[in-house]
Amino acid sequence: MLVNDTGFTPSIFILDGIPGLEEYHMGFAAPLTAIYIITILGNCTLLLVVKSVMSLQKPMFLLIALLSSSDLFLSSSILPKMLLTFWFNDREISFIGCFIQLFFVHAFAGVESGILTAMAVDRYVAVCNPLRYSTIITNSLVAKTGIGSVVRSVIIVVPLTTLAARLPFCSRYIPHSFCEHIAVVKLSCVDITFNSTYGAAITLAVGAIDLPTIAVSYILILKAILRLPRKDRFKAFNTCVAHVCVMSLFYIPILFSLSLHRSHTSIPLYIHILVVSAYLLLPPVANPLIYGVKTAEIRHGVRQMIHKGKARFLLCSY
């Protein structure tokens, strides 16, 4: 891609927050703070429970722990700076800081998608081939899946970030609440067709692998469940409900966002920003709550951890 000398490399960018809703920034600050606190507490609790309770150190729960780790990194890539913007009107972000944020936001969104796909396959094997589950889905395979998801994301997001950082810019004002790829490259003085095409291509490539895998897994799961005796169906359905809820929270806003980008109608910019924020910020806060409510083993693990904590406190008090 040829880059001319027009434009400049800004030392800082200015985040506009949510253009069109500037007067509501302070109103957004309090719920976003609550979301971040719940995200940190919920996901850290899940990680601590899985680490502390031996009975939970199995593939299904290790995948949930991987998802919680990804959720923590994803929300921490966005919310601290967003809260500074909304609470204190601190809208400046350094050039390097912006592209570091861009990298981590898109990388961990990709990691999240990879882990959710692995969880769908895990549930498929558990429901459709339970006798071979322990030999097919192992802790070692889960570790490799986590590493593979990270490697895949790094491989596709490093070029995305590097190409964007090399552009000359005509403005430093980003019409977004964080450094989102397309919002940043649109500030460039040169043709961004290659950048936007590459961004769309990697989104479609990841979606073309992950979404069909998830869809096929759950179609086969549904077929297998419907063949079970009526009394066993509820238990089988219940093992998958939490996963379906988590995946819906992540993918439905993504699909809605893509449809908005392709829509020829004039959609206010703040709608796009709110939809993107929804699929990046809602899953990290909701995932530990969903798994805590729907998964009996995790609820039992939390109770075990609380009882152990109480016992230690009583021993120390004597």
ChimeraX attribute file (.defattr): number of C-alpha atoms within 10 A of each C-alpha:
attribute: neighborCount
match mode: 1-to-1
recipient: residues
	/A:1	10
	/A:2	6
	/A:3	11
	/A:4	11
	/A:5	9
	/A:6	12
	/A:7	15
	/A:8	14
	/A:9	16
	/A:10	14
	/A:11	10
	/A:12	16
	/A:13	21
	/A:14	22
	/A:15	24
	/A:16	20
	/A:17	22
	/A:18	22
	/A:19	18
	/A:20	13
	/A:21	12
	/A:22	14
	/A:23	10
	/A:24	11
	/A:25	19
	/A:26	15
	/A:27	12
	/A:28	17
	/A:29	18
	/A:30	14
	/A:31	11
	/A:32	17
	/A:33	16
	/A:34	12
	/A:35	19
	/A:36	23
	/A:37	12
	/A:38	17
	/A:39	26
	/A:40	20
	/A:41	14
	/A:42	21
	/A:43	25
	/A:44	17
	/A:45	17
	/A:46	25
	/A:47	19
	/A:48	15
	/A:49	24
	/A:50	22
	/A:51	15
	/A:52	15
	/A:53	16
	/A:54	10
	/A:55	12
	/A:56	17
	/A:57	16
	/A:58	15
	/A:59	20
	/A:60	18
	/A:61	24
	/A:62	19
	/A:63	22
	/A:64	22
	/A:65	22
	/A:66	20
	/A:67	25
	/A:68	26
	/A:69	18
	/A:70	24
	/A:71	28
	/A:72	21
	/A:73	17
	/A:74	24
	/A:75	24
	/A:76	19
	/A:77	21
	/A:78	22
	/A:79	19
	/A:80	13
	/A:81	19
	/A:82	25
	/A:83	23
	/A:84	14
	/A:85	23
	/A:86	23
	/A:87	16
	/A:88	12
	/A:89	15
	/A:90	14
	/A:91	21
	/A:92	18
	/A:93	20
	/A:94	13
	/A:95	16
	/A:96	14
	/A:97	14
	/A:98	21
	/A:99	20
	/A:100	14
	/A:101	22
	/A:102	22
	/A:103	23
	/A:104	22
	/A:105	23
	/A:106	25
	/A:107	24
	/A:108	25
	/A:109	19
	/A:110	25
	/A:111	26
	/A:112	28
	/A:113	23
	/A:114	24
	/A:115	23
	/A:116	25
	/A:117	22
	/A:118	21
	/A:119	25
	/A:120	23
	/A:121	19
	/A:122	20
	/A:123	21
	/A:124	23
	/A:125	20
	/A:126	20
	/A:127	20
	/A:128	17
	/A:129	13
	/A:130	13
	/A:131	11
	/A:132	11
	/A:133	17
	/A:134	14
	/A:135	8
	/A:136	14
	/A:137	17
	/A:138	15
	/A:139	17
	/A:140	9
	/A:141	12
	/A:142	22
	/A:143	15
	/A:144	12
	/A:145	19
	/A:146	20
	/A:147	12
	/A:148	15
	/A:149	21
	/A:150	19
	/A:151	14
	/A:152	15
	/A:153	23
	/A:154	19
	/A:155	11
	/A:156	18
	/A:157	22
	/A:158	15
	/A:159	15
	/A:160	20
	/A:161	21
	/A:162	12
	/A:163	16
	/A:164	21
	/A:165	17
	/A:166	12
	/A:167	26
	/A:168	20
	/A:169	19
	/A:170	16
	/A:171	17
	/A:172	20
	/A:173	16
	/A:174	21
	/A:175	22
	/A:176	21
	/A:177	25
	/A:178	28
	/A:179	26
	/A:180	21
	/A:181	21
	/A:182	14
	/A:183	16
	/A:184	24
	/A:185	25
	/A:186	19
	/A:187	19
	/A:188	21
	/A:189	18
	/A:190	18
	/A:191	15
	/A:192	18
	/A:193	11
	/A:194	11
	/A:195	21
	/A:196	16
	/A:197	11
	/A:198	16
	/A:199	19
	/A:200	13
	/A:201	12
	/A:202	16
	/A:203	15
	/A:204	14
	/A:205	11
	/A:206	16
	/A:207	18
	/A:208	11
	/A:209	13
	/A:210	19
	/A:211	18
	/A:212	12
	/A:213	16
	/A:214	19
	/A:215	13
	/A:216	14
	/A:217	20
	/A:218	18
	/A:219	13
	/A:220	15
	/A:221	22
	/A:222	18
	/A:223	11
	/A:224	16
	/A:225	19
	/A:226	14
	/A:227	10
	/A:228	12
	/A:229	9
	/A:230	10
	/A:231	8
	/A:232	12
	/A:233	15
	/A:234	12
	/A:235	11
	/A:236	19
	/A:237	15
	/A:238	12
	/A:239	16
	/A:240	20
	/A:241	15
	/A:242	19
	/A:243	19
	/A:244	15
	/A:245	15
	/A:246	19
	/A:247	21
	/A:248	14
	/A:249	19
	/A:250	22
	/A:251	17
	/A:252	14
	/A:253	19
	/A:254	19
	/A:255	14
	/A:256	15
	/A:257	20
	/A:258	17
	/A:259	11
	/A:260	16
	/A:261	12
	/A:262	9
	/A:263	10
	/A:264	8
	/A:265	8
	/A:266	7
	/A:267	11
	/A:268	10
	/A:269	14
	/A:270	18
	/A:271	15
	/A:272	18
	/A:273	20
	/A:274	16
	/A:275	19
	/A:276	17
	/A:277	17
	/A:278	17
	/A:279	21
	/A:280	24
	/A:281	23
	/A:282	19
	/A:283	26
	/A:284	30
	/A:285	24
	/A:286	20
	/A:287	26
	/A:288	28
	/A:289	18
	/A:290	16
	/A:291	21
	/A:292	20
	/A:293	12
	/A:294	17
	/A:295	17
	/A:296	12
	/A:297	16
	/A:298	21
	/A:299	16
	/A:300	15
	/A:301	21
	/A:302	20
	/A:303	13
	/A:304	15
	/A:305	17
	/A:306	13
	/A:307	12
	/A:308	12
	/A:309	12
	/A:310	12
	/A:311	12
	/A:312	11
	/A:313	11
	/A:314	10
	/A:315	9
	/A:316	8
	/A:317	7
	/A:318	5
